[in-house]
Amino acid sequence: MKVLIIPEDFRKDQFILKPLFERMFAEFGLPQTKVVVCMNPLLQGVAEALNAARISEVIARYPMVDIFVLCVDRDGVSGRQQRLDQLERAFSKDRSFLAANAWEELETWVLAGLELPKNWIWSKIRSEISVKEKYFEELARSRRVADGPGGGRKALGEEAARRLAAIRQKCPEDFNNLFNRLLALAIPTR
């Protein structure tokens, strides 16, 4: 099986999405699944990722893909999921296509899978729109990985992927929902 993850901009997001989705498929009992993050075409921001013409371009470029997953940040926009639902309805008629947003940023999923400083309160992290700036970057600096690939996303993303159950528990509305929907799509008999 081949899965293409479509981020709003792969340059940093790939280091979060690839390990998380590879781990998901391993937990589904499908470790041989090839998970690829879309790098061509480069989508430059959420506006392009929510543009149906750009998504059509991505899908046309990758006819050999079995499942497409559009994955963007919510960024505090309460109507974002409605737009993603529209795209999902439009593109899932002829192929397996899911669309989801991370509350509020993909970096939240990483933080959910990590051991955090004792004085950090999860409910505050979860409700923060600027998770990347307020929490993720600080943690990457304190862990001395901020100068690594993706500003620490590679090291921290790989570490977080080992704790999917924690991410699912701490991010039920977005990550766990996506996990369950993807499981039903990948293994429809369950």
Secondary structure, DSSP 8 states (H G I E B T S, - for coil): -EEEEEES-HHHHHHHHHHHHHHHHHHTT-TT-EEEE--SS---SHHHHT-HHHHHHHHHH-TT-SEEEEEEE-TT-TTHHHHHHHHHHHHSSSSEEEEEEESS-HHHHHHHTS---TT--HHHHHH-TTHIIIIIHHHHHHTT-TTSGGGGHHHHHHHHHTTHHHHHHH-IIIIIHHHHHHHHHHSTT-
